[in-house]
Amino acid sequence: MNATVEPVRIEVARTIADVAAAEWNGLRGTDCPFLRHEFLLALEETGCVAPATGWTPCHLLLRDAAGRLRGAMPLYSKTSSYGEFVFDWAWADAYRRAGLRYFPKLVSAVPFTPATSRRLLHAADQDPEQAGLALLSGATELALQTGASSVHVLFPTAGESAPLARAGFLPRKDCQFHWANRGYADFDAFLAEFTAEKRKKAKRERRRVAEAGITFVRLGGRDIDAGLWKQLMPLYASSFWRRGREPYLSEAFFTQVSTALPGNVVAIVAMLRGEPVATALCFRSQDTLYGRYWGCAGDYHSLHFETCYYQGIEYCIEQGLQAFEPGTQGEHKISRGFVPTETRSAHWLSHPEFARAIDQYLDRERAHIDEYMEAANAHVPYRKGAGQ
């Protein structure tokens, strides 16, 4: 079907509940679980996303003259940079020292979720370039109207780079570590592509967990009842408490989203003597596993690597998933089979002098990221010519 170009108007939805689920989920890009109406609604209805947590929804909707939804952009007014995973605290401090206000700012992202997915959603028969430019224009206009300092598009796809550049957004680059399925028959076939030394290390880590008497269950949303969520939540929360912070997400959120999107929730649970001692709470799409939230009740050798990485890889192989994105940071992922992978963001700043200064900074930062990825690639565990 040929894409259409039609007169459009921009609306602001102060809650995702103002948009019909069928309308939103009918847009291209909502096959990603984090962009499903149900996921965004659960964030809002359980209070995880709210002015009190620094996230005020102001989603942009693109409608034609007949009122049909032609495009959308998840958007939030932010009063801090928590839960974004693209760090601009130094920018905020520079504004402060110059006597300017950096917050509020507008952020197009999935809250608390550093996973690449579309930010400029569009109807199947809508011209994506036109929709993207209209949404970006609407975002910068909203920033000017509300006094926001800037607009930030976090973790967009590579295909969205062109409209972002045309709209005057400055490109930023970062690095995560992702795993790709090369058609492995099983976990041993995956390890066979490691060098002998790295393969021996991985097997030793897995053996230590097994020798501790720890076993694993991998559960979908339908398999987790309210009682099990009550057991898993302190594990998840422990990672935040150790850093002196409250968890981003609540038990109510996980309960609601696992009911609304049962096929997209995956909980990897480590069991010892019949009780959960660690968990990695993940989400999945048709082709990708997203590892997100880890927590543990004690100190068990290699349990983090097994729960967060090896179990996820094994799940992907068994399920035929093509990729595993385990989250941000962590060079320790490299020796477990994850490789440096570029991630993106794009930034528009209303203050011209700060925009020029940040543009120059981003030029230097991109060069540094390229050097870092090249150096990291030298340490992947694969035999020369194998796998990745």
C-alpha positions in Angstrom: 0.0 0.0 0.0 1.4 3.4 -0.9 1.9 5.8 2.0 -0.4 8.8 2.1 0.3 12.4 2.8 -2.7 14.2 4.4 -3.4 17.3 6.4 -2.7 16.7 10.0 -3.0 18.3 13.4 -1.1 17.8 16.7 -2.9 17.0 19.9 -1.4 16.5 23.4 -2.7 13.6 25.5 -2.1 14.2 29.2 -2.6 10.5 29.9 -2.3 7.5 27.6 -5.8 6.6 28.8 -7.1 9.4 26.5 -6.1 7.4 23.5 -8.0 4.2 22.6 -5.8 1.1 23.0 -6.8 -0.2 19.6 -5.8 3.1 18.0 -2.4 3.4 19.7 -1.6 -0.3 19.2 -2.5 -0.1 15.5 0.5 2.2 14.9 3.8 0.9 13.5 6.3 0.4 16.2 3.9 -0.9 18.9 5.0 -4.5 18.4 7.7 -3.6 21.0 6.2 -4.5 24.4 7.4 -1.2 26.0 5.4 0.8 23.5 2.2 -1.1 23.9 -0.7 0.9 25.3 -1.1 -1.6 28.1 2.5 -1.1 29.3 2.4 2.7 29.2 -1.1 2.6 30.9 0.2 0.4 33.7 3.0 2.8 34.4 0.5 5.7 34.7 -2.3 3.9 36.5 0.1 2.5 39.2 1.7 5.9 39.8 5.2 4.8 38.6 4.8 7.6 36.0 3.4 10.7 37.5 4.5 14.3 38.4 5.5 13.0 41.8 8.1 10.7 40.2 9.3 13.4 37.8 7.4 12.1 34.7 4.4 14.1 33.5 2.8 12.6 30.3 2.2 14.9 27.4 2.1 12.3 24.5 1.8 13.8 21.1 -0.9 12.6 18.7 -1.0 13.2 15.0 -4.6 13.2 13.6 -6.0 13.8 10.2 -9.0 16.0 9.3 -11.3 13.1 10.0 -9.8 12.6 13.5 -8.0 9.3 12.7 -4.7 8.7 14.5 -1.9 8.9 11.9 1.0 9.0 14.3 2.1 9.4 17.9 5.1 10.1 20.1 5.5 9.0 23.7 6.5 12.2 25.5 7.0 13.3 29.0 7.8 16.6 30.8 10.7 15.9 33.2 11.8 17.6 36.3 15.0 15.5 36.7 17.0 13.1 34.6 16.3 9.9 36.7 15.2 6.8 34.9 16.4 7.9 31.5 19.9 6.1 31.1 21.2 8.9 28.8 23.1 11.1 31.1 22.8 14.9 30.9 23.4 15.9 34.5 26.5 17.9 33.4 24.3 19.8 30.9 21.8 20.7 33.7 24.7 21.8 35.9 26.1 24.0 33.1 22.7 25.7 32.8 22.5 26.2 36.5 25.9 27.8 36.6 24.9 30.1 33.8 21.8 31.2 35.7 19.5 29.3 33.4 16.8 26.7 34.1 17.3 23.3 32.5 14.2 21.6 34.0 11.6 21.1 32.9 12.6 19.4 29.7 10.7 17.2 27.3 11.7 13.6 26.9 10.5 11.0 24.3 11.3 7.7 25.9 9.9 4.7 27.6 10.3 5.5 31.3 13.0 3.4 33.1 13.6 1.4 29.9 16.9 1.8 28.0 15.8 -0.3 25.0 15.9 0.8 21.4 12.5 1.1 19.8 10.6 3.5 17.7 9.7 6.9 19.1 8.0 8.3 16.0 5.0 6.0 15.5 2.9 6.1 12.4 -0.1 4.4 10.8 0.7 1.7 8.2 -0.4 3.8 5.3 1.0 7.1 6.6 4.2 8.6 5.2 6.7 8.0 8.0 8.9 10.9 7.1 6.0 13.3 7.1 4.6 11.9 10.4 8.0 12.0 12.1 8.7 15.6 11.1 5.2 16.7 12.2 5.7 15.1 15.6 9.1 16.6 16.1 7.9 20.0 15.1 5.0 19.5 17.6 7.5 18.6 20.3 9.7 21.6 19.8 6.7 23.9 19.6 5.4 22.4 22.9 8.8 23.0 24.5 8.6 26.7 23.5 5.0 27.0 24.7 5.7 25.5 28.1 9.1 27.0 28.8 10.9 23.6 28.6 14.6 24.0 27.9 15.0 21.1 25.4 13.6 18.0 23.8 15.4 14.7 24.0 14.6 11.5 22.0 16.2 8.6 23.8 17.0 5.2 22.2 15.3 5.7 18.8 15.9 3.3 16.0 18.6 3.9 13.3 15.8 4.5 10.8 14.6 7.6 12.7 18.0 9.3 12.4 17.1 11.1 9.2 13.9 12.9 10.4 15.6 13.8 13.6 18.5 15.3 11.8 16.2 17.2 9.4 14.3 18.6 12.5 17.6 20.0 13.9 18.2 17.4 16.6 21.8 16.8 17.6 22.8 13.1 17.4 24.4 11.4 20.4 26.0 7.9 20.5 26.5 5.4 23.3 27.2 1.7 23.7 25.4 -1.3 25.1 26.3 -5.0 24.9 23.9 -7.2 23.0 23.8 -10.9 22.1 22.8 -12.2 18.7 21.5 -15.7 17.9 23.4 -17.3 15.1 21.0 -20.2 14.8 22.5 -22.1 17.7 21.0 -25.5 18.3 21.6 -25.3 22.1 23.7 -23.5 24.7 26.7 -25.9 24.0 26.7 -24.9 20.4 26.9 -21.3 21.4 29.8 -22.0 23.8 31.5 -23.9 21.1 32.3 -20.6 19.4 34.2 -19.3 22.4 37.9 -19.7 22.7 38.9 -22.6 24.9 39.8 -20.4 27.8 36.6 -18.4 27.8 34.5 -21.5 27.3 36.1 -23.1 30.3 35.4 -20.0 32.4 31.7 -19.9 31.4 31.2 -23.6 32.2 32.9 -23.1 35.6 30.6 -20.2 36.4 27.5 -22.3 35.6 28.9 -25.3 37.5 29.4 -23.2 40.7 25.8 -22.1 40.7 24.6 -25.7 40.2 26.9 -27.0 42.9 25.3 -24.5 45.3 22.0 -26.3 44.8 20.4 -23.5 42.9 18.0 -24.4 40.2 16.0 -22.1 37.8 12.5 -21.7 36.5 11.5 -19.4 33.7 8.0 -18.1 34.0 5.6 -16.2 31.7 3.1 -13.6 32.9 0.4 -16.2 33.1 2.5 -18.3 35.5 3.1 -15.6 38.1 0.3 -15.0 40.6 0.0 -12.3 43.2 1.7 -14.4 45.9 4.8 -15.0 43.7 5.0 -11.3 42.8 5.1 -10.6 46.6 8.1 -12.9 46.8 9.9 -11.5 43.8 9.5 -7.8 44.6 11.9 -7.6 47.5 14.5 -9.2 45.3 14.0 -6.6 42.6 13.9 -3.8 45.1 17.1 -4.9 46.8 19.2 -3.6 43.9 17.8 -0.1 44.4 17.9 -0.1 48.2 21.7 -0.9 48.1 22.1 2.3 46.1 19.9 4.3 48.6 17.0 4.7 46.2 13.4 3.5 46.0 12.6 1.1 43.2 11.3 2.8 40.0 8.5 0.2 39.6 6.0 -1.2 42.0 4.4 -4.5 42.7 1.2 -3.1 41.4 2.8 -2.3 38.1 4.2 -5.8 37.6 1.0 -7.4 38.6 -1.0 -5.2 36.2 1.4 -5.5 33.3 1.8 -9.3 33.6 -2.0 -9.6 33.4 -2.3 -7.2 30.5 0.7 -8.5 28.6 1.2 -12.1 29.8 3.0 -13.2 26.7 5.6 -10.4 27.0 6.7 -10.9 30.6 9.5 -13.4 31.4 10.7 -13.9 35.0 13.9 -15.9 35.4 13.8 -17.1 39.0 16.7 -18.8 40.9 15.4 -21.3 43.5 17.2 -22.7 46.6 15.4 -25.2 48.8 12.1 -24.3 47.3 12.4 -20.5 47.8 13.3 -17.7 45.3 16.8 -16.3 46.0 17.3 -14.2 42.9 15.4 -13.0 39.8 15.8 -11.3 36.5 12.6 -9.7 35.4 12.5 -9.5 31.6 10.3 -8.6 28.7 10.2 -10.2 25.2 8.9 -9.3 21.8 8.5 -11.7 18.8 12.3 -11.7 18.2 14.1 -10.1 21.2 14.5 -10.7 24.9 15.0 -7.5 27.0 16.7 -8.2 30.4 15.8 -5.4 32.8 15.5 -5.9 36.5 17.8 -8.0 38.7 17.9 -8.7 42.4 19.3 -11.2 44.8 18.7 -12.2 48.5 22.3 -13.2 49.2 25.9 -13.5 48.0 26.2 -16.6 45.7 29.2 -17.1 43.4 28.4 -16.4 39.7 24.7 -16.2 40.4 24.4 -12.8 38.7 26.0 -14.1 35.5 23.8 -17.2 35.4 20.5 -15.4 36.2 21.0 -12.3 34.0 23.0 -13.7 31.1 23.3 -17.4 30.7 19.7 -18.2 31.5 18.5 -15.5 29.1 20.7 -16.7 26.3 19.5 -20.3 26.9 15.9 -19.0 26.8 16.5 -17.2 23.5 18.0 -20.3 21.9 15.1 -22.5 23.1 12.5 -19.9 22.0 14.1 -19.0 18.7 14.6 -15.3 19.6 17.2 -13.5 17.6 18.5 -11.0 20.0 19.1 -10.4 23.7 19.5 -6.9 25.1 20.4 -7.3 28.8 20.3 -3.6 29.7 22.9 -0.8 30.1 26.6 -0.7 31.0 28.6 -3.6 32.2 31.8 -4.6 30.5 31.6 -7.9 32.3 28.9 -8.8 29.7 31.6 -9.1 27.0 33.2 -12.3 28.3 29.7 -13.9 28.5 29.1 -13.4 24.8 27.6 -9.9 24.4 29.2 -7.6 21.9 29.5 -3.8 21.8 26.4 -2.3 20.0 25.7 1.3 19.2 22.7 3.0 20.8 21.4 6.5 19.9 19.7 9.6 21.2 19.0 13.0 19.7 18.7 16.4 21.4 17.2 19.8 20.6 18.0 22.8 22.8 16.2 26.0 22.6 19.2 28.1 23.8 21.4 28.6 20.6 24.7 29.1 22.5 24.2 26.0 24.6 23.1 24.1 21.5 26.4 25.0 19.7 28.5 24.1 22.7 26.7 20.7 23.2 27.0 20.0 19.5 30.8 20.4 19.7 30.9 18.2 22.9 28.9 15.5 21.1 31.3 15.5 18.2 34.1 14.6 20.7 32.0 12.2 22.6 31.1 10.2 19.4 34.8 9.8 18.6 35.4 8.5 22.1 32.5 6.0 21.9 33.9 4.7 18.5 37.3 4.2 20.1 35.7 2.5 23.1 33.7 0.1 21.0 36.8 -0.8 18.9 38.7 -1.5 22.1 35.9 -3.5 23.6 35.5 -5.6 20.4 39.1 -6.8 20.9 38.0 -8.7 24.1 35.0 -10.6 22.8 35.3 -14.3 23.8 34.6 -15.7 20.3 37.2 -17.7 18.3 38.5 -15.8 15.3 36.0 -16.0 12.4 33.3 -17.5 14.7 29.9 -16.3 15.8 29.7 -12.5 16.2 
